């Protein structure tokens, strides 16, 4: 028994270090230039891809995206007018992936931002505060994906910019440029 305990302790330490090392190499599956796929659904942005190099444990994928909103102003009589170039809006979303869904350190992800808060309080881009300002579309200009494993331990950041703002539908890969760290 005395000879077995040090051996078991060594195996346990090796496994613990191996799982930590695996989590230090988290990346998007698909090679060095891999990028997530994006879809603009009007008021939300979805990022999808596959993660590799994960260790053991639950995964949290966060998405933060910046967009130029389009808005309309409506007065109390129901008359609508186009908004006056509202300030850029940031929206966020997250997806939790339980450890049981990881296969050999890999897992697909698909995370969607929440819609922006609308109507905009005080209607700052309308003729006066008595109007109602509603965001009707979002043209996304950038996105940041962060991956935590476990939650609170950042293991990957993917920062993406779009060379032209997105329009509704699948975002063409040719306008997406990402860096990972």
Secondary structure as UniProt FT lines:
FT   HELIX           2..23
FT   TURN            24..25
FT   STRAND          27..28
FT   TURN            32..33
FT   STRAND          37..40
FT   STRAND          45..52
FT   STRAND          59..74
FT   TURN            76..77
FT   STRAND          80..82
FT   STRAND          89..97
FT   HELIX           99..101
FT   TURN            104..105
FT   STRAND          106..112
FT   TURN            121..122
FT   TURN            124..125
FT   TURN            129..130
FT   STRAND          132..148
FT   TURN            151..152
FT   STRAND          154..162
FT   STRAND          169..170
FT   HELIX           173..175
FT   STRAND          176..180
//
